[in-house]
Amino acid sequence: MSNGIKSVISDSNVATNHPTMAEPFGNALIELAKENDKIIGLSADLAKYTDIHVFRDAFPQRFYNVGMSEQLLMCAAGGLAKEGFIPFATTYATFIARRCYDFISQAICEHNTNVKIIGGLPGLQSGYGPSHQATDDLAILGSMPNLTIIDPCDALEMQQATKAVAAFNGPVYMRLLRGNRVPVVLDKYDYQFEIGKAKLLRDGADVLMISCGEMTMRCLDAAEALEKDNIHAAVLHVPTVKPLDRETILAEVKKSGRLVVTAENHSIVGGLGSLVANLLVDEQVSAVLKKIALPDRYLAAGTLETLQDTYGVSTKAVISQVKSYLN
């Protein structure tokens, strides 16, 4: 294996100053399965890379590997749900959005079946290039009727959201935070995940950052750094991308005198920034709105830390862009 490939793999989890937790999704699913024998795990030959391998090892009789056939994965999950099970179907997010759209529509969402779709490597979480970078999953799947979409921030929310998703009746797509070093951030904010609810994690008079997923962690870190330069930033975390918490977002945007910045680990086209912009237009709410997101193009391969800096979604890049917008 070349040094370049090793560098891509070793940097798949960018170093963090926060405490970390191992396999929050897989371990949360184990605890739920102990109490509910209807929970089933499925993989398209990627169990180790979507953290459902720990569930497989704990409940081998309730785990199915359908092989490298993502379309079959979705059809099997839909069938299991119709028989009363709660299937968690896991694979890479890019395969879910691009290969499986029609099968999710026909076998799951059209019938409003109780399937939980878990997407690994969402947005820019891989250095392997466009084939493994799901920069468009929110845009593609956001148009699917009946589908709830969740983008957790950290390991704590990954655990809480997994529990909420299992209890929720209906199809869900959830972006996955995985690995041995998933940061823990939200414990400082007495946080509790609720489907469909945005939460103001910190307030500030100069800028309102509206974020989802792991970008909330970077926005919180950026807000602390900006405070040292006398820039007071609020962070509104929006873990449920669909349905959007319109009421909370509008209430925060309507507070006068603040620049509004959306931040997401997704293409600038069709994600959280687009949804917030549409909401403000629909409700005729005036605000200066800027978007921090991935560019509308196929991204390069390389080390993850370098790519996040290059494409403007690292903490350092968030700080720089907010300062630039304010100036």
C-alpha positions in Angstrom: 0.0 0.0 0.0 1.4 3.4 -1.0 2.1 6.1 1.5 -0.5 8.3 -0.2 -3.3 5.7 0.3 -2.2 5.2 4.0 -2.5 8.9 4.5 -6.0 9.0 3.1 -7.0 6.2 5.4 -5.3 7.4 8.6 -6.8 10.9 8.1 -10.4 9.5 7.6 -11.2 10.8 11.1 -9.7 14.3 11.4 -7.9 14.9 14.8 -10.2 16.5 17.4 -9.6 18.2 20.7 -13.0 16.9 21.9 -13.5 13.6 23.9 -14.5 10.7 21.6 -16.7 7.6 21.7 -16.4 4.4 19.7 -19.1 3.1 17.4 -22.0 5.2 18.8 -24.6 3.9 16.2 -23.8 0.2 16.5 -23.7 0.2 20.3 -26.9 2.2 20.5 -28.6 -0.3 18.2 -27.4 -3.2 20.4 -29.0 -1.6 23.5 -32.3 -1.0 21.6 -32.3 -4.6 20.2 -32.0 -6.0 23.8 -35.4 -4.5 24.5 -37.1 -4.9 21.1 -36.8 -8.2 19.1 -38.2 -6.5 16.0 -35.0 -4.6 15.3 -33.1 -6.1 12.4 -29.7 -5.1 10.9 -28.8 -5.2 7.2 -25.7 -4.4 5.3 -24.6 -4.4 1.6 -21.2 -5.9 2.5 -20.0 -2.9 4.4 -20.9 -3.9 8.0 -17.4 -3.0 9.4 -17.5 0.4 7.7 -20.9 1.4 8.9 -20.4 0.3 12.5 -23.2 -2.3 12.3 -20.6 -5.1 12.7 -20.9 -4.7 16.5 -24.7 -5.4 16.2 -23.9 -8.3 13.9 -21.6 -9.8 16.5 -24.1 -9.3 19.3 -27.2 -10.5 17.3 -26.0 -12.7 14.4 -29.4 -14.2 13.9 -30.9 -10.8 13.4 -28.4 -9.6 10.9 -28.4 -10.0 7.1 -25.7 -9.2 4.6 -27.2 -9.0 1.1 -23.8 -8.6 -0.6 -22.8 -5.8 -3.0 -26.4 -5.1 -4.0 -27.7 -1.9 -2.6 -31.0 -2.0 -4.5 -31.7 -5.5 -3.0 -30.8 -4.0 0.4 -33.6 -1.5 0.1 -36.1 -4.0 -1.2 -35.3 -6.5 1.5 -35.7 -3.8 4.2 -39.0 -2.8 2.7 -40.2 -6.3 2.8 -39.1 -6.9 6.4 -40.8 -3.7 7.5 -44.1 -4.9 5.9 -43.8 -8.1 8.1 -43.6 -5.9 11.2 -39.8 -5.7 11.7 -37.8 -2.5 12.2 -35.0 -2.9 9.7 -31.8 -0.7 9.9 -30.3 -0.8 6.4 -26.7 0.4 6.2 -24.3 1.3 3.4 -22.4 4.3 2.1 -24.5 7.4 1.7 -23.3 7.9 -1.9 -24.7 4.5 -2.8 -28.0 5.2 -1.0 -28.6 8.5 -2.8 -27.3 7.6 -6.3 -27.9 3.8 -6.8 -31.0 3.3 -4.7 -33.3 6.3 -5.3 -35.9 4.4 -7.3 -35.9 1.4 -5.0 -36.2 3.6 -1.9 -39.2 5.3 -3.6 -40.9 2.1 -4.7 -40.2 -0.3 -1.9 -40.1 2.1 1.1 -41.4 5.6 0.8 -44.4 5.1 -1.5 -45.8 2.6 1.1 -44.5 4.7 4.1 -42.8 1.6 5.4 -41.0 1.6 8.7 -37.4 1.4 7.3 -34.4 3.2 8.8 -31.7 3.9 6.2 -28.3 4.7 7.6 -25.7 6.4 5.3 -22.0 6.2 6.0 -19.5 8.8 4.7 -22.0 11.6 4.1 -20.7 14.8 2.6 -16.9 15.2 2.7 -16.0 12.4 5.1 -13.8 10.4 2.7 -10.6 11.2 0.9 -11.3 8.7 -1.8 -12.7 11.1 -4.3 -16.2 11.6 -5.9 -17.3 7.9 -5.9 -17.2 7.9 -2.0 -18.2 11.5 -1.3 -21.9 11.9 -0.8 -22.0 15.6 -1.3 -25.5 15.5 -2.8 -27.4 13.1 -0.6 -29.6 15.7 1.1 -30.5 17.3 -2.2 -31.4 14.0 -3.8 -33.2 12.3 -1.0 -34.8 15.6 0.2 -37.3 15.4 -2.6 -38.6 12.0 -1.5 -42.1 12.1 -0.1 -42.6 10.6 3.4 -38.9 10.5 4.1 -37.6 12.1 7.4 -33.9 13.1 7.1 -31.6 13.5 10.1 -28.0 14.8 10.2 -26.5 14.3 13.7 -23.7 16.4 15.2 -21.7 14.1 17.4 -21.5 10.7 19.1 -24.0 11.7 21.8 -26.6 12.8 19.3 -25.9 9.7 17.1 -26.9 7.6 20.1 -30.0 9.7 20.9 -31.1 9.9 17.3 -30.8 6.1 16.8 -33.1 5.6 19.7 -35.6 8.2 18.5 -35.5 6.8 14.9 -36.3 3.3 16.2 -39.3 4.6 18.0 -40.5 6.7 15.1 -43.0 5.1 12.7 -42.0 5.8 9.2 -39.1 5.8 6.8 -36.0 7.7 7.9 -32.6 8.5 6.3 -29.9 9.3 8.8 -26.4 10.3 8.1 -23.9 8.3 10.0 -21.0 9.4 12.3 -18.9 6.3 12.7 -15.5 4.9 13.8 -13.5 4.6 17.0 -13.0 8.3 17.5 -16.4 10.0 17.0 -16.3 13.4 18.9 -18.6 14.1 21.9 -19.6 17.8 21.9 -23.2 18.3 22.9 -22.8 17.0 26.5 -21.8 20.6 27.4 -25.2 21.9 26.3 -27.6 19.7 28.2 -28.7 18.5 24.8 -31.5 16.1 24.0 -32.3 15.2 20.4 -35.9 15.4 19.2 -37.1 14.6 15.6 -38.1 17.8 13.9 -36.6 20.2 16.4 -33.8 22.7 16.0 -32.0 23.8 19.2 -30.2 27.0 20.0 -26.9 25.9 21.6 -25.4 29.3 22.2 -26.6 32.9 21.7 -24.7 35.9 20.2 -25.6 39.3 18.9 -23.4 39.6 15.8 -23.9 36.4 13.7 -26.4 33.5 13.7 -24.9 30.3 12.4 -27.5 27.8 11.4 -25.9 24.4 11.0 -26.5 20.7 10.7 -24.4 17.5 11.2 -20.8 17.7 12.1 -20.7 21.3 10.9 -22.4 22.2 14.2 -19.3 21.0 16.1 -17.1 23.2 13.9 -19.5 26.2 14.3 -19.4 25.8 18.1 -15.6 25.7 18.0 -15.5 28.7 15.6 -17.9 30.6 17.9 -15.5 30.2 20.8 -12.6 31.4 18.8 -14.5 34.4 17.4 -15.4 35.4 20.9 -11.8 36.2 21.6 -12.0 38.7 18.8 -15.1 40.2 20.3 -17.4 38.6 17.7 -20.4 37.1 19.4 -21.9 34.2 17.4 -25.0 32.2 18.0 -25.3 28.6 16.9 -28.6 27.1 15.9 -28.3 23.3 15.4 -30.8 21.8 12.9 -30.4 18.0 13.1 -33.6 17.3 11.3 -33.2 18.5 7.7 -36.6 17.3 6.7 -39.1 18.3 8.1 -37.4 21.6 8.8 -38.1 23.3 12.1 -39.5 26.4 10.4 -40.8 28.1 13.5 -37.5 28.0 15.4 -35.4 29.1 12.4 -37.7 32.0 11.7 -37.8 33.1 15.3 -34.0 33.3 15.4 -33.5 34.9 12.0 -36.1 37.6 12.9 -33.9 38.8 15.8 -32.5 42.1 14.3 -29.0 43.0 13.6 -27.4 39.7 12.9 -25.7 38.2 9.9 -27.1 34.8 9.1 -24.7 32.0 8.0 -25.8 28.5 7.1 -23.1 25.7 7.5 -23.4 22.2 6.2 -21.2 19.2 5.1 -23.0 19.1 1.7 -23.1 20.8 -1.7 -24.2 24.4 -1.7 -27.0 23.2 -4.0 -30.1 21.7 -2.4 -29.0 21.3 1.2 -29.7 23.2 4.4 -28.7 26.6 3.0 -31.1 26.2 0.1 -33.9 25.2 2.5 -33.3 28.1 4.8 -33.2 30.6 1.9 -36.4 29.2 0.5 -38.0 29.5 3.9 -37.1 33.1 4.3 -38.4 33.9 0.8 -41.7 32.0 1.4 -42.2 33.9 4.7 -41.0 37.2 3.3 -38.4 37.5 6.0 -35.5 39.8 5.1 -31.9 38.9 6.2 -28.3 39.0 5.0 -27.7 35.3 4.3 -24.4 33.6 3.5 -23.8 29.9 2.9 -20.8 27.8 4.1 -21.0 24.5 2.1 -19.1 22.4 -0.4 -18.8 23.7 -3.9 -21.0 22.6 -6.8 -18.5 20.3 -8.3 -16.9 16.8 -7.9 -14.3 17.0 -5.2 -10.7 15.9 -5.3 -9.1 12.9 -3.5 -6.6 13.4 -0.7 -6.2 13.6 3.0 -9.4 14.7 4.7 -8.0 17.5 6.8 -6.5 19.1 3.6 -9.7 18.7 1.7 -11.8 20.3 4.4 -9.6 23.3 4.5 -9.5 23.5 0.7 -13.3 23.3 0.3 -14.0 25.7 3.2 -15.7 23.4 5.8 -13.0 23.1 8.4 -13.3 25.1 11.7 -10.5 27.3 10.5 -12.3 28.0 7.3 -15.6 28.8 9.1 -13.8 31.4 11.3 -12.2 33.0 8.2 -15.4 33.1 6.2 -17.5 34.6 9.1 -14.9 37.3 9.6 -14.9 38.0 5.9 -18.7 38.3 5.8 -18.8 40.7 8.7 -16.2 42.9 7.2 
